[in-house]
Each structure stands twice: as C-alpha cells, then as structure tokens.
Amino acid sequence: MYLVRWLICLIQLWIQLEPAGSVSSIDSLLIEIPNGKLRGRDNGHYYSFESIPYAEPPTGDLRFEAPQPYKQQWSDAFNATQEPALCMQWNQFINGDNKLLGVEDCLTVNVYRPKNSSRNTFPVVANFHGGAFMFGGPRQYGHENIMSEGNVILVTIGYRLGPLGFASTGDANLSGNFGLKDQRLALLWIKQNIASFGGEPDNILVIGHSAGGASVHLQMLHEDFRNVAKAAISFSGNALDPWVVQQGGRGRAFELGRIVGCGQTSDSLKLKKCLKSKSASEIVSAVRSFLVFSYVPFTPFGPVVEPADAPEAFITQHPIDIIQSGKFAQIPWALSYTTEDGGYNAALLLEKQSSTGQELIEELNDRWFDWAPYLLFYRDSMTTIKDMDDCSRKLRQEYLGDRRFNVESYLDLQRLFTDVLFKNSVQVAVDLHRKYGKSPVYAFVYDNPAELGVGQILSRRTDVNFGTVHGDDVFLIFNVPFVPAIRRPDEKIISRNFIKMLEFFALSPNDSLTYGDCVFQNNVGSKAYVEDSY
C-alpha cells in the first residue's frame, strides 16, 4: 500500500513539473488520423512520421489510373518509422547500365515535426522533389537542415515517375499526368490531416525544385489550389520550361508498348490493357530505349495537355492559355533560377569517353543537328526537319558564332542551355502572371557556386569552373546525399536565410517575401519585370 501511495505522489509531482502545453515524447509519437493511429520515431530534436499512405497502391487495375484516396483502416497503430520507398524509376545518377530503382507501391507522405517548446503549432512546408519527372524521391531531399532550425513542419511527397507516372496516348483512355494527380491528392491529404501533427492547415507553403518547381506551378493552374496553399515557390523550374509540357506523348506511349511486347497496336485501350499486364520493372527499364545518348533527353515522359473528355483530367489547355484566362490560383508565388542552371545536362558533355579519351562535346561538331533538338526539347514542337535545323543553326550561331564545340567554348554552350531550358521562361512566366494575375509574384536569381555540385558529378571532373549550377541553392535547404555535409561559413548563413525565408513566407500576413534583411519586389503592378539577385 505504501508503494502505491508513493507512485501516486510521484505521478502527481511529475504532472506539476511538466510545462504547460507540452506533450510527452510517447504521446507525441502516437498520432490519430481518420485511418486510425500511427506511431512515429523520436529523432532527438524532431519527430518523424514516414511512409504514410495517402493513396491506394497504384498497381494492378489502378496502374495508369488517377490515384484513389487511401481508405484502409488500421486496427493496430500504423508503423510510421519506415524510410520512404522510391517510386520505380530509371535513375540518371546510378552508375552502370542498370539504372532501375524503387517500387510501384510508393504513394506516401512523410511528416517531420520539430521539437520546439516555444510553440504548439507550426507553419507547414510541403515539398515536391525534383528529378525531371523521371527519378528522385523524398529521401533524396533530406530534412535535417530544416529540422535543425525548428520552426516549420516539413512534409515530403512521393509521386509516380517516368512512364508509370506520365505515359499518355493523348486520349481519354490513357490520358497521362498520373504523377501530377498524385501530388494533388497528397496536398489534399496534408490539408485534411496536418493539424493532427501540430501543423497549421491555413499556413501551408508548397515548394519544389526543378521538376518539383514545375509541379508547383502546374498545381497553381487549378483555381482551388488556393484552398490548400497559402503561398508557393518554384526553384529552377516552372510550367513554361520547354522540357515540362511536351508534345509527342502519344507516339512515345505506343513505342513503349512495342518495346515491352504489346505489338504494333494503334488502339489505346488495348495498349493500356497490355501495359497493365507487364511488370513495372519491364515498363520502366524501357526508358533506356528513349535515350539518344547518356540520359538525353532527360525527360522522355512528362506532363501533357489532356483531352477535355479525359476522366479527372489535370490540365486540358497549355499553361500559357490557362494563365491568360486568369483561371488559376491567386496566391503569392516566387520563382527562380541559378546563373548556370544549364550545367545540368550540359556538364555531361564534358565527360571523357573511355574509348577515345575525348569529351562528348567534341562530337557535337558532327552531331549538333541530330542532338540539339533532344538536348533542348524542341524536336516535337517543330513541324518539319527544316524547322528543326533552322532552330539548331540559329542557336549555335547566336551563342558560339563560328567557333567549334570544345572545352574552351563549353561555358557558352552551358549559357545556351541555361537560357533555353530555365532562364527565358522565368521572364515569360512573370510577365504573364503580372498581366493576368492579382497576387504577388516574385523572381530571383541565385549566384554562389558550390564546391561540389551537379556539374562536377555529371562531368566526372573537378577541373572546370561551372559557376552556380542547378541545385546549388536548394541543396543548402535540403540535405542531398552527394553534397558534402560540411559547408563553408557563407553557405551556412545562406542556408539559414533560405529556411527562414520559407518560414516567413508561410506566415506573412501581407504576402511579402524576404531573405535576411532584403525584401523582394512584387512584380504585379510594376511596369517591368523585376528580378532580385542573391
């Protein structure tokens, strides 16, 4: 009896000492949502809840269909401590001939909540990973940097990629954009469930890098996106980049069928039925047949304009037409590029070939008219071969004049890639939103080269000064496996400023965007396009 009384007194004392409003670590790990309870992991300075399904597995009859909300009920607590699986993909950054990774059942979200005794709820940052709509995944954009700051909940999202996510015959039978529909459903899940994790459903900032940034912009083309997101940021990618919404998807879908053994059918229903009978690995491995050399083009399967009669169509008009109609989400939006974004896919031309010892860039002198339309994504937008050749000739003359393609002229080629694939569309997008939108639009360019980035990795060399390449900014926000964990003093400051920028943008009462002491200028209402540099 004495022992029981002693335990009761001890419990009462613990309750009195526990700070008001705080929750024990054990209780904080057990979260209840409509599907039941789920248990996460205590990681010291933050909690993680990973691999939470938001959609039914897109397998069997649900392959090549719009995602279905996850409806299963858990009788026991769901184990949310498992690292998120990669969606099946043909990954550019895997060495060797076999670049296959991942699984087909991958539609999950991951929630990371900081431990911060100064607040009970947190603004939310939802991130779409990059990877050219072909590869990548949530775990490749690590959360440690953001959690170290301790002021926002981060949610990362898995979505279908490559042919499984974007194969399209251009008709209602196989309309495509399944990966974008996955993202949309995941955002609705976040809106509906994030309060259970301590998130503020009215303060959700949606961000993305590269294909993730383009995805953010594409999601904005739905007016009801404003019911989910308070603001959005697209880093080095928007819906108007030439590699995003492409033509020629129908031909690639039927070619995919031919490669995996579906014959020469021109019937999209038969093709879809046949593709559903094949293994996911067989379908994804067929990506290698669409590459002209190396990983070019880097997006053989991506977003398309769907027909108006497609069930649950994502977009049925080109993004420019949607923006000009004014029927898009009116929320604050920022978009950016890096000064040498084009180092992604230009740098691979500097890799020395084992057979000849020469760089691939030398082959451009003989193959420019063959390769340029694939490298720069205008092959399917031109009516004739003459149109393609004229475009190739014009670009070469504008950026290189009469010089040959070689290591000495590489930086001019990289500048061409930057302009065509990333930079030019930023100004077009800002001007369109400035003219047809009402909410703030911000634009900035980032220039601060990393010690090791995509340029060095793709070229396999460190003797070239690539400048500030694709990802050098975002890889200071997220932890990326191939980027050194030890950062320069200036990069540590930039990293913190970027993360603070996200936090403040999610909470800003007047929709302003700030970086450190700098306040970005809103392009809406300005007389000309304004681009801030950092």
N, C-alpha and C positions, 0 to 999 in steps of 0.2 A: 504493500500500500504506500509506504514511504517513497519507493522508487517511482510509482505512478505520479504521486504529487510532485516529485522533483522534476519529472519530464514535463508535466503540465506547466510548471513555473518557467522552465527553460524555454518552452514554446512561446509563452506569453512575453517573456523578455525579448526573444528574437523578433516577435511581431512589433514590439515597441521600438526596437532599434532599427528595423527595416525602414529606409527612407520612403516618405510619402510618394505614391505614384509609381514606385519601382516594382518590377516583377522578378520573381526568382528565375534563375537560369533554367531550371527544369521546366517551369511553366512557359517560359519564353520559347522553348523548343517545341512545344506542342501547340499547333495551330489548327483551328477548326474552320473549314470551308463547306459549302453545300455537299461536296462529295464525302465528307467525313473528316476525321482528324489526320494530320500528318506531322511527322516528327523530323526536325532538322538537326543541325550539328552546331555545337559551340566551338568557335574557332579562336577564342581568346578575346579579340577586340570586336568581333562581329559574329552574327548568326548566319548560317546559310541553309537554304531550303531548295534543294536541287532536283532536277528531273521530274518536276510536277507536270503530269499530262494535262494539256488544255484541249486536246482533240483526240478522237478515236484514232487508233493506228491506221495510217493511210495505205493499208495493204489489201491484197485480195481484190474484192469488188470495189473497195474505196480508193484503189490506186487510180490516178488520173481523174479524180473527182474533187469537188470542193470539200474542204475539211468539215467533219461533223463534230459538234461540241462533245467533249468528254462527259459521259453520263454515268459511268460506273460509280457504285457506292462502296466505300471501304468499311468492312466490319472491324478490322484492326487498324491501328494507326499506320498510314502510308509511310514507307521509309523514304524520306526526302534527303538522304545523305549520300546518294549515289551520284557520281560525276556524270554530267550530261553527255549523252552519246552524240556523236557527229551524225548528221544526216548523210546518207550514202552519196559519195562524190568521187570525182576523178580529180585529185588534188595536185595543183601545179607545183607545190613546194615539196613533193615527195620525190626523192631521187630514184632513178631506175625506171624501167619500162612499166612496171605495175604500180599505178598511182591510185588504186582503189582503196577507199576508206569508208567506214561508217556502216550504219544500219538503216533499214527503211522505216522502222518504227522509232521516230525521233521527235515528234511534235510535243515538246515540253518547254516549260519556262523555269527559270532559276531566280530565286529571290535572295538578295543579300541585304541584311539589315544591320547597321552599326550599333554598337553599344554606346549610348550617349545619355548620361543621366540628366543632361540639361534640357532634354525634350522628350515628349511622349509620342509624338508623331513626326513623320519625316516627309519632305517632298520626294518625288519618285522620278528616277531617270530610267527609261526603257530604251534598250539598245538593240538595233539590228546590226548583226555582224556583216562585214564585207566579205569579198571573195568572188566578185564578178558574176554573182548568181550561180556559180558553178561549184564552189568549195568554201571551206571555212566552217566556223561554228562558234557557239557561245564561249566555250572554254578557251578558244584561241584569242579572246579579248578578255584577259584576266581582270579581276575585280579588286585586287589588293590595294592598288593606289587609291581608288575611290573610298574603300572602306577605311583606309588609314586616316582620311580626313574626317569621317564620322558624322556627316551631316545629311546624307541622302540615302534612300533605299535604291538599290540598283536591281533592275530586272533584265535578264538576258533571254533571248528568244531563239529557239531552233525552228527552222522552216525548210521546206523541201527545196532541193537544188537541182541544177542540171536538167537532164531530160525528164526525171521524175517530177520535177517542180515546174517545168516550163515547156515541155513538148506541146506543140499546137498544130492542128491541121487547119486552123483558121475558120472552122465552122463550129456549130453548136455541139457536135459530137465529141470533139476533143479541143476545147476552146483555149486551154492553157492558163497561165498565171496562177497555178495552184500554190506556188510559194508565196505570192502576194496575198492570196486569200488566207493562207495560214497565218501570216503576220497580222492580218486584220482581226482574225478570230482571237489570236493571242492578246492583242490590245484590249479587246472586249473583256477577256478573262482578267486582265490586270485591273481594268476599271471596276469590275464587279467584285474582285476578291482582295485587292491590295490593302484595304482597311483592316483586314484580319491580321495582317503582318505589321501594322503600325504605319502604313502608308497613307498619304493624303490623296484620295481619288480626284480631288479638284486641282491638284498641283502636279500633273504628270507632264514631264518633258520627254519627248520622243526624239532620239538621236540615232545617227548611223554614219558609217564611214564607207566610202567607195560605193559598192552595190547597196550597202546599207543606207548610205546617204541618199542614193537614188530612190530606194524604197520609201524612205521618209517622205520625199517629195511626191511620189506616186500615191502614198496613203493620203496626202493632203488634197489630192484631186477628188476625194469624196467629201462632200459638204459636212457629213455627220462625223468626220474625224474631229471636228471641234468639240464634240461631246465627250471625247476621250482625252485629247491632248490639250494642255494649256498653251504649249509652245513647242517648237521643233527646230532642230539643227541638222543640216546636211553637210558633212565634211567630205570634200573631194568626190562629189557625186551628186547629180540631180537628174531629174526625169528627161532633160533635154540633151544629155550627153549622147553622142551617136551610137554608143555601144549598149544603150539601155533598151529603148523600144525599137525593135528591129523589124524589117520585112523579111520575107523568105522563110518564115517558120514552117509553112505547110510543106515545102519541099524537103526541109530537114527532117520533119516528122516522118514522112513516108520513106526517106532514106534510112532513118533509124530502124524502121520496120524491116526494110530489106536486109540491113546488116545483121539483125538478130534472127532472121529466118522467117519473116512474115510474108515473103514473096513480093511480087510487084503490084499488089493491090492498090487501087485508087479510091477504095471505099473506106472512109474514115471510121465507120463503125466496126468494120472487120479488122482494121488496123488496131483500134483500141482494144478489141477483144483479144487479139493475138498478143499485144504487148502485155496485157494483164496476165497472160498465161506464161510469160517468160520470167526468169529470175531477175530480181532487181540488179544484181551484180552484172548480169549479162547486158542489161539495158545501159547501165552507167558506164561499163567498160567500153561500150561502143563510141563513147566520146572521142577516143583516140582516132577514130576514122574521120572525124570532122576537123582535125587539126592539120593545117598545111605544113607546118614545121614547129618544133618545140611546142609551146602552148599558145599557138596563134591560129585562129582568133581566140582571145581569152574568154569570150562569151558566145559560144556557138548556140546555146539555149538560154533565152532570157525573156523578159516581158514582151507582150504583143498587144495589139489592139484587137479586142474580141468582137465577134459579130453581135449585133443588137439582140438576137434571139438566143444567145448563149445563156444557159441557166446560171444564175448567180455570177454574171459577168463582172469583172473587176473594172476594166475601162473599155468603152466602146467607141471612143474617139481618141485621136492623138492628143498627148498632153497639151500641146500648144492650143488646140481647138478648145479644150476644156478650160484652160486658163482664160482665153479670150471670151468665153461665155460668162465668166465671172462666177461659175457654179463650182467653187472649190472652198475648202475650209478656210475661213478667215481667222487665222491665228498668227501670232508673231513667228517669223521664220528667219533663220540665219543660214547662209550657205557660204562655202569657202573652197579654196584650192591652195595647193602649195606651189611655190615658184617653179619647181621642176617635177610636177606630178607625173609628167610623161616618162620619167625614169622607170616607172612601172611599164613594162613590155618593151621599152626602147633598150634598157640595160641588157636584156638577154642577147641582144645583137653583138655585144662585146665579148661574149664567152668564146674562148678559143676552141676550135674544133680539134679533137684528138687526132683525126685522120690527116689534116692538113697543117695544123698549127696556126691557121688563120682565123680571124674573127668572122662571125656571121655577117657583120656589117659590110665586109668586102663583097659578099655575094649579092648584096643589094644592087650593085652596079650592073649586074646582068639580070636580076630578078625583080627590080623595082616595080615594073608594071604588073607582074604576077602577084607580088606580095603586098604591095601598098593597099589595095582595096580590102584585104583581110586585116592588115595591121591597123588600119584607120577606119574600118567599118563603113565603107560606102559601096561595097560590092553589090548588095541587094537593093540599094536605093537608086541605082543608075539604070536607065532604060537600055542602053546599048554598051557594047565593049568600047566603042569610040568615046562615049561619055566618061567611062571609067578611065581610059587612057588620058583623056584631056585633063581630067581632075588630077591624076597622078603626075602628069607633066607640069601642071601649074604649081602644085605644091612643092615639087622638087626645085623648080626654078625660083620660087619665092624664098625658100629657106636656104638652099645651097648654091643657087646660081649654076655655074658651070663646073663646080668642084665635084670631085668624086666622093662617094661614101667611104669613109675610113675612120680610124680612131681620131685623127685630127679634126674631122668635121662632125664628130659624134654629138657634141653639145648643141649644134644647130639642129641636128635630127631630133634630139631629145626635146628641144624647144618646139619643133613642129608637132611632136606627139602631145606635149603639154597643151598647146593651143587647141588642137583639133579635138582631143579626147576629153579635156577637162576645163580649160580656161574660158574658151569662147562661149560656151553655153551658160556660164555664170552670168555674164553681162546680159545675154538674151533673156534668161530666166528672171533676173532682177527687173529688167525693163518691162517685161510682160506683167509681172506681179505689181510693179509700181503703177502701171497703167490701168490694170483691171481689178486690182485688189484694194482692200481698205486697211488691212492690218499691217503692222510694221514689217519691213523686210531689210535685213542687214546682210552685208557681204564683207568678207575679209580674206586676205591672202597671208599665208604663213611662210616665213623665211628664216630658218635657223637649222642648218644641216646637222644631222645626227652622225655619230661616229660610225655606226653600222646600221644600214637600212636596206630597203628592198633593192636598191641599185647594186650594192655590193653582193647581195645574196644571189640575185639572178645572173649577174655577170661573172660571179665567182672570182672577183678580183677587187683589190683594195688600192690599186694604184691610180684610180680615176676619181676626180672630184666631181661627184654627181650633183652637188648642190642639195637643196631641200626637196627630197623626193616624196612620193606618195606614202603617206602614213607617218612621216616624221613628226607630225603634230599629234595625231590621235594615239600614237604609241607612247606618248607621255601621259596620256589619260589612263589608258589601259595597259596592263602588263602583257606583253607579247613574248612568246617563247624564244624567238630568235634575237630579241633585242636585249643587250646587256642590262642586268638589274642595277648596276652601278651607273648613276647618271652624273653628268657634270653639274656644278653648282647652278649654272644658269638654267639647265633643264629641270632641276628640282623646283626652282621658282616658277618656271613656266607651267610645270605640271600642276602645282598648287593653284595657280591663277586660272588655268583651264577648268579644273574641278570646281573652284569657286564660281566661275562663270556659269557652269551648268546649274549649280545650286541656286544662284541668284535669278537666273532666267526662269527657273521653275516657280520661284516665289514672287517675282517682280510684280508689284501692284500696278505699275504703269507700262508694263510690257517692254521695258528698256533692257538692253543688253550691255553688260560691262565686262571688261577684262582688266583686273587690277584697278588702277585709277582712271583707266581710259573708258570713255563712253562711246559706243558705236553710234554712227549716224543712221537714222532711219531713211531709207530711200523713198518710201511713199511720201509724196508731197514735195520731194526735191525736184529740181529742174533737170538734173542729170544723174546718171549712175554714179554712186559713191562707193568706193572700196577702201576699207581700212586695212592697214598693214601691221602685222605683229610678228 
